[in-house]
Amino acid sequence: MARTRYGKVNWMELREVVEVATTALVLQECQNGVIGKLSALPALAEAAEDGLIPNAAALAAAARAAGVRVIHCTAQHRPDGWGGNRNARLFRAMPKMPVPLHAGTSAVEVVPEIGVEDADVVLPRHHGLSPFEGTELDSLLRNEGIRTIVAVGVSVNVAITNLTFDAVNAGYVVVIPRDAVAGTPPDYVDAVFEHTLGIVATLTTTADVVDAWAD
């Protein structure tokens, strides 16, 4: 049974929320150039190394075994930058990164610890901060009757929070295994979960989701 500052998440209730037939595991930017060996964001990669990566890998393995669809949402850019955002400091800094997230390079590939299996779906985006922006994610999920998203990856600072709000606004239930996401600095991440994400999403642990899918 996972515990949060908002109380206990009943295991039986969690099992119903993450029912195999109506749940997808969405991995946000779990790619080499973001949290892997090629990361241009060393603080974020360090935060992800010991918790997020092994826990996301465990969730992906459990999802595949149970029949839950695994969806890898990655970020990439054209080498000439055409069509990409320039309306925020984050976007304007991207071309200066030592490892660009260029389409077709290893920087945009999913980290090997998690990997991509034949049944997985890979949805790259060239625009925005959320996988709901500029991809077919919402349409694909609705076509398959998905009602719950288990969201993992990076970062709590931007994309995980954006993904959560987009999903909730679109009518999905969002479940976040607290130990399978990362951001920086730790105190800020804790505050976001306490004051923001904990209000709109179901917070749990990797172990509880794995157990629910294994039952």
Secondary structure as the mmCIF struct_conf table of DSSP 4:
data_model
#
loop_
_struct_conf.conf_type_id
_struct_conf.id
_struct_conf.beg_label_comp_id
_struct_conf.beg_label_asym_id
_struct_conf.beg_label_seq_id
_struct_conf.end_label_comp_id
_struct_conf.end_label_asym_id
_struct_conf.end_label_seq_id
STRN STRN1 ALA A 2 THR A 4
TURN_TY1_P TURN_TY1_P1 ARG A 5 TYR A 6
STRN STRN2 GLY A 7 VAL A 9
HELX_RH_AL_P HELX_RH_AL_P1 TRP A 11 VAL A 17
TURN_TY1_P TURN_TY1_P2 VAL A 18 VAL A 18
HELX_RH_3T_P HELX_RH_3T_P1 VAL A 20 THR A 22
STRN STRN3 THR A 23 GLN A 28
BEND BEND1 GLU A 29 GLU A 29
STRN STRN4 GLN A 31 GLN A 31
TURN_TY1_P TURN_TY1_P3 ASN A 32 ILE A 35
BEND BEND2 GLY A 36 GLY A 36
TURN_TY1_P TURN_TY1_P4 LYS A 37 LEU A 38
BEND BEND3 ALA A 40 ALA A 40
HELX_RH_AL_P HELX_RH_AL_P2 PRO A 42 ALA A 47
HELX_RH_PI_P HELX_RH_PI_P1 ALA A 48 LEU A 52
HELX_RH_AL_P HELX_RH_AL_P3 ILE A 53 ALA A 66
TURN_TY1_P TURN_TY1_P5 GLY A 67 GLY A 67
HELX_LH_PP_P HELX_LH_PP_P1 VAL A 68 VAL A 68
STRN STRN5 ARG A 69 ALA A 75
STRN STRN6 HIS A 77 HIS A 77
TURN_TY1_P TURN_TY1_P6 PRO A 79 ASP A 80
TURN_TY1_P TURN_TY1_P7 TRP A 82 GLY A 83
BEND BEND4 ASN A 87 ALA A 88
HELX_RH_AL_P HELX_RH_AL_P4 ARG A 89 ALA A 93
HELX_RH_3T_P HELX_RH_3T_P2 MET A 94 LYS A 96
BEND BEND5 MET A 97 VAL A 99
STRN STRN7 HIS A 102 HIS A 102
TURN_TY1_P TURN_TY1_P8 ALA A 103 GLY A 104
BEND BEND6 THR A 105 THR A 105
HELX_RH_3T_P HELX_RH_3T_P3 SER A 106 VAL A 108
BEND BEND7 GLU A 109 GLU A 109
STRN STRN8 VAL A 110 VAL A 110
HELX_LH_PP_P HELX_LH_PP_P2 VAL A 111 VAL A 111
TURN_TY1_P TURN_TY1_P9 PRO A 112 ILE A 114
TURN_TY1_P TURN_TY1_P10 ASP A 118 ALA A 119
STRN STRN9 VAL A 121 ARG A 125
BEND BEND8 HIS A 126 SER A 130
TURN_TY1_P TURN_TY1_P11 PRO A 131 PHE A 132
BEND BEND9 GLU A 133 GLU A 136
HELX_RH_AL_P HELX_RH_AL_P5 LEU A 137 ASN A 143
TURN_TY1_P TURN_TY1_P12 GLU A 144 GLY A 145
STRN STRN10 THR A 148 VAL A 154
TURN_TY1_P TURN_TY1_P13 VAL A 156 VAL A 158
HELX_RH_AL_P HELX_RH_AL_P6 ALA A 159 ASN A 169
TURN_TY1_P TURN_TY1_P14 ALA A 170 GLY A 171
STRN STRN11 VAL A 173 PRO A 177
HELX_RH_3T_P HELX_RH_3T_P4 ARG A 178 ALA A 180
STRN STRN12 VAL A 181 ALA A 182
BEND BEND10 THR A 184 PRO A 185
HELX_RH_AL_P HELX_RH_AL_P7 PRO A 186 VAL A 192
HELX_RH_PI_P HELX_RH_PI_P2 PHE A 193 LEU A 197
HELX_RH_AL_P HELX_RH_AL_P8 GLY A 198 VAL A 200
BEND BEND11 ALA A 201 ALA A 201
STRN STRN13 THR A 202 THR A 204
HELX_RH_AL_P HELX_RH_AL_P9 THR A 206 ALA A 214
#
